[in-house]
């Protein structure tokens, strides 16, 4: 049985909470906590898992100091270290998510399957599986899998499961479900930049111009330097040019440049 440094574990919990807020300031705090957790206990896989998740979010919020490819390579090294230290469902989950955001659907599905086998009742494992299915453009299966994750953990283990579910609804043309999901994120994390941006995009898609502009204003309050192009190019759907261009056009219609 592994025995971990309690202070390192508490820092991981704090890092996870800040990372779910999904804005530049919060992600920076999350990174500091994750790095401190690793320093306190270099044998604790949770620190490496958490830092990998933070690095993924850095690419979305414009906090990454490197290119996206370099950031994903850093996240991959951390996730592989987590699996080496502790080949658990949680470690295979983060490795799967790194493969998702690195656009490797087959590897992502393989890691997600390992995570589910190791922990059939893990909400995080089904989140990873849903993300891999989404990347594979198996959208109906992805929606069902994200919903299973949320049934297993009605208080989401991460805001990411809701952002991905909302985006899958949007891609599938289920706009009202997408809006409801993004709003659910904001009840938990009012300054979640991703939710505000995707609400702006979805309202613009529906021609609800006033609502779209209001959400765009919220995005710019959080990050005055928000870039729509950077935002969509960080998404896991960037491999599908039609979806990427559609989202980018709607963000710009909402007033986000």
FIDRENDO-837838 format. One record per residue (C-alpha): residue in one letter; x, y, z; residue number from 0. Coordinates in steps of 0.001 Angstrom, whole numbers, plus 524288, in hexadecimal, padded with zeros to 5 digits. Layout:
% residues N
{'A' {X Y Z} NUM} ...
***
This chain:
% residues 257
{'X' {80000 80000 80000} 0} {'X' {8054F 80D49 7FC45} 1} {'X' {80623 81789 806E9} 2} {'X' {80639 82585 80215} 3} {'X' {809F9 83275 807EF} 4} {'X' {7FD44 8385E 80CF5} 5} {'X' {80171 84634 809B3} 6} {'X' {80471 84224 7FBBA} 7} {'X' {7F701 83BD3 7FAA1} 8} {'X' {7F055 84830 7FF96} 9} {'X' {7F7D3 85058 7F5AF} 10} {'X' {7F2FF 8475C 7EADC} 11} {'X' {7E4FC 84987 7EF70} 12} {'X' {7E70F 8583F 7EF17} 13} {'X' {7ED77 85778 7E1B9} 14} {'X' {7E20B 84F9F 7DC63} 15} {'X' {7D832 8596F 7E171} 16} {'X' {7DF4D 86510 7DB7F} 17} {'X' {7E196 85DE3 7CEBA} 18} {'X' {7D2EC 85BBE 7CD4A} 19} {'X' {7D0A7 86A66 7CDEB} 20} {'X' {7D6DE 86AEB 7C074} 21} {'X' {7DC45 87898 7BF92} 22} {'X' {7EA29 87D8E 7BEBB} 23} {'X' {7EB99 8820A 7CCD1} 24} {'X' {7E5A0 875C3 7D2A4} 25} {'X' {7ED7F 86CA3 7C9E9} 26} {'X' {7FA0A 8738A 7CE10} 27} {'X' {7F69D 8710D 7DC54} 28} {'X' {7F350 862EF 7D913} 29} {'X' {80093 86122 7D2C8} 30} {'X' {8078C 8665F 7DEB4} 31} {'X' {80048 85D04 7E7AF} 32} {'X' {802DE 85166 7DEC4} 33} {'X' {8115C 85486 7DDF7} 34} {'X' {811EB 8560E 7ECC0} 35} {'X' {80B56 848C8 7EE5D} 36} {'X' {815C6 8425D 7E5F0} 37} {'X' {82096 84925 7ED8A} 38} {'X' {81AD0 84481 7FA65} 39} {'X' {81928 83670 7F5E1} 40} {'X' {82004 832AC 7E92B} 41} {'X' {81A8B 824DE 7EA6C} 42} {'X' {80C50 82960 7EAA2} 43} {'X' {80630 826C5 7DD53} 44} {'X' {7FB31 8304F 7E037} 45} {'X' {80456 83BD8 7DF0F} 46} {'X' {8089D 837EB 7D169} 47} {'X' {7FAA6 83502 7CD26} 48} {'X' {7F626 8423A 7D1D4} 49} {'X' {80147 849C9 7CBA7} 50} {'X' {7FE8D 842FB 7BEA8} 51} {'X' {7F045 84731 7BF83} 52} {'X' {7F45D 8552B 7C294} 53} {'X' {7FD75 855A4 7B6D8} 54} {'X' {7F235 85162 7AE0B} 55} {'X' {7E9F0 85CA9 7B31D} 56} {'X' {7F51B 8665D 7B1A3} 57} {'X' {7F444 864CD 7A2ED} 58} {'X' {7E5F0 868FD 7A2F5} 59} {'X' {7E6FB 874CD 7ABC8} 60} {'X' {7F318 87A84 7A566} 61} {'X' {7FC2F 877CA 7B0C6} 62} {'X' {80547 86E20 7AA09} 63} {'X' {8133B 872D4 7A865} 64} {'X' {815C2 86925 79D64} 65} {'X' {80EFF 8648F 790FE} 66} {'X' {8038A 85B60 7926B} 67} {'X' {80B9B 8500B 78D34} 68} {'X' {81629 8529C 79758} 69} {'X' {80C07 853FF 7A222} 70} {'X' {805DA 84700 79E87} 71} {'X' {81338 8409E 79E9E} 72} {'X' {81576 845DC 7AC61} 73} {'X' {80818 840B7 7B083} 74} {'X' {80B28 83383 7AA6C} 75} {'X' {817C1 83229 7B231} 76} {'X' {8106B 8355C 7BEBD} 77} {'X' {8054C 82BEC 7BBD1} 78} {'X' {80EB8 820FA 7B877} 79} {'X' {815D5 8239D 7C53E} 80} {'X' {808D9 82262 7CC75} 81} {'X' {80636 81534 7C5FF} 82} {'X' {81401 810B3 7C966} 83} {'X' {8123A 81479 7D7AC} 84} {'X' {8044C 80F84 7D8D0} 85} {'X' {7FE06 807FE 7CD79} 86} {'X' {7F07D 80B34 7D27E} 87} {'X' {7E3D2 80F12 7CBCF} 88} {'X' {7E69E 81D46 7CF1C} 89} {'X' {7F416 81CC7 7C8C6} 90} {'X' {7EF20 81635 7BC5F} 91} {'X' {7E43A 82059 7BC10} 92} {'X' {7ED71 82BF0 7BB8E} 93} {'X' {7F61F 82514 7B1A9} 94} {'X' {7E9FB 822CC 7A968} 95} {'X' {7E62E 83118 7AA53} 96} {'X' {7F3C6 8354A 7A630} 97} {'X' {7F250 82C88 79A42} 98} {'X' {7E4FE 832B7 797BC} 99} {'X' {7EA90 84071 79777} 100} {'X' {7F634 83BAB 78F9C} 101} {'X' {7EC4A 8369E 7858F} 102} {'X' {7EF6F 8281B 786B5} 103} {'X' {7E1D7 821D4 78770} 104} {'X' {7E637 81394 78721} 105} {'X' {7F005 8155C 7922A} 106} {'X' {7E5FE 81D53 799C0} 107} {'X' {7DBBF 81299 79878} 108} {'X' {7E5A2 80854 79CB6} 109} {'X' {7E919 80FD7 7A923} 110} {'X' {7DAC1 812B3 7ABF1} 111} {'X' {7D77F 80442 7AAD9} 112} {'X' {7E26A 800FE 7B477} 113} {'X' {7DD38 80B52 7BDDD} 114} {'X' {7CF5B 805F3 7BD3F} 115} {'X' {7D3D4 7F7E1 7BF2B} 116} {'X' {7DBCE 7FBCB 7CB17} 117} {'X' {7D0A6 803D8 7D0E0} 118} {'X' {7C344 80115 7CAC2} 119} {'X' {7BCA2 80B1F 7D380} 120} {'X' {7C62E 8163B 7D124} 121} {'X' {7BFD0 82299 7CC15} 122} {'X' {7CD30 8274C 7C78F} 123} {'X' {7CF80 81AFA 7BF9D} 124} {'X' {7C2A5 81CE0 7B859} 125} {'X' {7C5FE 82B32 7B653} 126} {'X' {7D271 8269F 7AF8D} 127} {'X' {7CAD7 81CA8 7A78E} 128} {'X' {7C108 82713 7A38C} 129} {'X' {7CC04 83024 79F5F} 130} {'X' {7D252 82561 79739} 131} {'X' {7C53C 82267 790C6} 132} {'X' {7C320 830DD 78E35} 133} {'X' {7D082 831E6 787CF} 134} {'X' {7CCDA 82616 77F91} 135} {'X' {7C070 82D76 77B82} 136} {'X' {7B7B2 82309 78175} 137} {'X' {7AF59 82DC4 78729} 138} {'X' {7A345 82639 78B9B} 139} {'X' {7ABD6 81C7C 792D7} 140} {'X' {7B394 827A9 798B7} 141} {'X' {7A744 82E3C 79DE7} 142} {'X' {7A2B1 82189 7A430} 143} {'X' {7B00C 81F6F 7AA45} 144} {'X' {7B112 82D36 7AFD3} 145} {'X' {7A368 82B82 7B562} 146} {'X' {7A7D7 81EE7 7BBE0} 147} {'X' {7B34D 82634 7C1E4} 148} {'X' {7A9CC 8301B 7C77E} 149} {'X' {7A0C3 82588 7CCB7} 150} {'X' {7AC58 81F98 7D3D4} 151} {'X' {7B028 82CF6 7D920} 152} {'X' {7A4BB 836A8 7D89D} 153} {'X' {7AE13 840D3 7DE1B} 154} {'X' {7B7AD 8402C 7D2BB} 155} {'X' {7C55D 83BA6 7D619} 156} {'X' {7CA10 84646 7CCBC} 157} {'X' {7C3BD 85156 7C52B} 158} {'X' {7C9DD 84B3F 7B908} 159} {'X' {7BFB0 84073 7B856} 160} {'X' {7B528 84AE6 7B747} 161} {'X' {7BC85 85318 7AD4E} 162} {'X' {7BE74 84727 7A4CF} 163} {'X' {7B049 842F7 7A649} 164} {'X' {7ABB7 850AD 7A2D8} 165} {'X' {7B46A 850F4 796E4} 166} {'X' {7AFD5 8439E 79262} 167} {'X' {7A1BA 84811 7938E} 168} {'X' {7A542 85421 78BA2} 169} {'X' {7ABE1 84C51 780F2} 170} {'X' {7A01A 8432D 78085} 171} {'X' {7970C 84EE8 77EBE} 172} {'X' {790CE 84D4A 78C26} 173} {'X' {7927E 85BAE 78F42} 174} {'X' {78920 85CE8 79AA6} 175} {'X' {78FC6 8517E 7A183} 176} {'X' {79CE8 857E5 79EC1} 177} {'X' {79863 864C7 7A4A1} 178} {'X' {792F2 85DF3 7B0B4} 179} {'X' {79FDC 856D2 7B296} 180} {'X' {7A826 86317 7B149} 181} {'X' {79F3D 869F8 7BAFF} 182} {'X' {7A0ED 85E96 7C45B} 183} {'X' {7AF99 860CF 7C3E5} 184} {'X' {7ADA0 86F14 7C778} 185} {'X' {7A575 86B97 7D357} 186} {'X' {7B18C 86473 7D844} 187} {'X' {7BC2E 86D53 7D2C5} 188} {'X' {7B6D0 87ADC 7CF41} 189} {'X' {7C3B3 87F4E 7C930} 190} {'X' {7C589 87374 7C091} 191} {'X' {7CA74 879B4 7B40D} 192} {'X' {7C773 86DCC 7ABBA} 193} {'X' {7B90F 86D6C 7AF86} 194} {'X' {7B713 87BEB 7ACFB} 195} {'X' {7BDF1 87AFA 79FC6} 196} {'X' {7B61C 86F39 79B61} 197} {'X' {7A96B 8756C 79FFB} 198} {'X' {7ACD9 88162 797DF} 199} {'X' {7AF8F 878B3 78C2F} 200} {'X' {7A316 870CC 78DBD} 201} {'X' {79A6F 87CAE 78FA8} 202} {'X' {7A084 8829C 7836B} 203} {'X' {79D9C 87616 77C19} 204} {'X' {78F4A 87745 78007} 205} {'X' {78E84 885BA 77C7F} 206} {'X' {78CDD 889DB 78AB2} 207} {'X' {795A1 8959D 788D0} 208} {'X' {79359 89C88 795C8} 209} {'X' {7963F 89036 79DA2} 210} {'X' {7A229 88D62 7953E} 211} {'X' {7A7BB 89AFF 79771} 212} {'X' {7A51B 89A24 7A61A} 213} {'X' {7ACCA 88D78 7A6FF} 214} {'X' {7B7A0 8931A 79E91} 215} {'X' {7B8B4 89E66 7A820} 216} {'X' {7BA48 894A5 7B33C} 217} {'X' {7C54F 88E03 7ABD7} 218} {'X' {7CC51 89AF1 7A9FA} 219} {'X' {7CAC6 89E68 7B85B} 220} {'X' {7D1D7 891BF 7BB8D} 221} {'X' {7DC0D 89347 7B0D8} 222} {'X' {7DCBA 8A041 7A97C} 223} {'X' {7E67A 899E7 7A022} 224} {'X' {7DDB7 88E78 79CAD} 225} {'X' {7E095 888FD 78F23} 226} {'X' {7D5F9 88126 78850} 227} {'X' {7DFDB 87AFE 77F38} 228} {'X' {7E8A5 8769C 78A4E} 229} {'X' {7DCD5 87180 791A3} 230} {'X' {7D7A2 868DC 786B7} 231} {'X' {7E520 86466 7826E} 232} {'X' {7E750 85ED7 79011} 233} {'X' {7DAD8 856CD 78F8B} 234} {'X' {7DAC9 84845 78D12} 235} {'X' {7D1E9 84A6C 78140} 236} {'X' {7DC69 85216 77A09} 237} {'X' {7DE9D 84616 7718D} 238} {'X' {7D145 848B8 76B5E} 239} {'X' {7D290 85562 763AB} 240} {'X' {7C3E2 856CD 76193} 241} {'X' {7C0EB 85650 7702A} 242} {'X' {7CC6F 85F22 77346} 243} {'X' {7C882 8695B 76925} 244} {'X' {7BA4E 868C4 76D6C} 245} {'X' {7BDDA 86B5D 77BA2} 246} {'X' {7C78F 87603 777ED} 247} {'X' {7BD82 87D08 76F78} 248} {'X' {7B367 87CA7 77A58} 249} {'X' {7BD0B 881F4 78460} 250} {'X' {7C00C 88D35 77B44} 251} {'X' {7B19D 88FAC 778E4} 252} {'X' {7B043 890E9 7879F} 253} {'X' {7BAAB 89B8E 78778} 254} {'X' {7C6AA 893C9 78B6D} 255} {'X' {7D2A9 895D9 78317} 256} 
***
